[in-house]
Amino acid sequence: MKEETITVKISEICGVHCVGVEDGASLFNKLSVQLKSGAALLLDFAGVLTLTSSFLSASVGKLYGQFDPEDLDKRLKWTGIDEDDTQLVQLVIRNARAHFVKSIKDRKIDDDIASRAIEGE
């Protein structure tokens, strides 16, 4: 069975200037719900005039902290943007992956330290 692909028209949700963290967080919430349902997403940036890394970090980048990165790479695609903005999306994704991998490792270290402290008491 092929998974459903939902096209998300960014300009209809966030407008033509996608710059604010608040708009990014709002988009994150919508994308997160759709991804939890098992759908694949095609983010359509057609009509978006301004796209910033802060917006992308708060929307697309944050997804990498909530979902398995390899699965997300398969289910999250984009269209309707030029080469410069494609590179910006890829940069945000690389940074998010690195950030969340580090966060997971840090949490594991904290858990290990806490376990040792409890066992030592």
N, C-alpha and C positions, 0 to 999 in steps of 0.2 A: 504494500500500500504506500503510495507516494504522499508525503506530508504536504499539507496545504501551505501555499506561499501567499502571504498577505502583503499587498503594496501599501506602504505608509507614505502619504503625500505630506512631506514635511512643511511645505508652505501653507497648507490648509490648517495644520495644527499650530504652528509656531509663527507664521507670517513669513515675510520675505527677508527679514533681518534676524538671523539666528545668532544672537550674540550673548544673551544673558544666561546666567547660571539658572535662574528661576525657570525660564523656558526650557532649558535643557533638562532640569529635574522633572518638569511636567511631562516632557517627551519620554524620559526614562521610565516613569510610572506606566505610561501607556504601552511602551515596548515590552516592559517586564511582564505585564499581564498577558500579552499575546504570546511571548516566548514560553511562559509557564504552561500555556495551553498546548504547547508542542508545535506551534506553527513556525514556519520559516518566514523571515521578513525581508522584503525588498524596500529599502529606504529610498524614496524618490525625492531628490533635491531639486527637481526642475522648478524654476521660478524663484528659487532662493538667491537673493542678491549678495548677502553678506553671511559668512560662515566663520565662526571663531573657534579656536581650540578650547576656550572655556565652556562654550555651549556644547561642543562635542564631548568633552571630558565628563560633563554633568549628565549627558544623555547616553551616548554610545560607550564611552570609556567605563562608566560606572557599571554597565552590564557585565563587564569582565570580573567584577567582584561578586556577582550574584550567580553567574552561570559558568559551567565548565568551558574554558576558553576554546578547546578544540571543537566541541559541539557548537559553540557560538559562531566560530569561524565558518562552519558549514551552513548554519541557518540564518546568518546575517549578511546581506549583500546590499549594495547601494548603486544608484544610477542617477543620471541627470546632473552630474557635476563635472567641472573641468579637471584637467590634470593636476593643477596646483591644489585644488580642494581635495582631490583623491589622495594626494600625498599627505595632506593635513589629517585626513581621516586615518590613514595608515600610521602616521606618527602618533596620534592619540591612542590608537589601539596598541601599538608597541609599548608606549609608556604605561598604559593601564595594565597590560599583561605583566610587565615588570613590577609595577607597584603592588599588584594584588598577589603575585607569587611571593614577593618579599613579605607581605603582610601575613600570608598563610604560614610561611616559615617562622616568622616572629611569634605567631600565636602558638605554634607547635613547641617552640623553645619555652615560652611562658608556661604552657601546660606541663612540659617535662619538669621544669623547675618546681612548679606547684606540687606535682606528684611526688617528687623527691622530698620536698619539705613535709608533706603529709606522712610519707613512709618513715621519715626520720623521727617523727614525734612519738 
